[in-house]
């Protein structure tokens, strides 16, 4: 009975609560098209970091022998 009362209070309260009131701001417009994002710099840095990390691990493995 106690669980039913808690469930009824939660569901009843959910009908009253509003997360955000109505907006009075400007209406959004659709974008002209997708914008180009340069991934060249970031991808090359990640690749260089991966190569450096791999070489470091290989050198450490050879030194442990």
Order of alpha helices (4+ residues) and beta strands (2+ residues): alpha-alpha
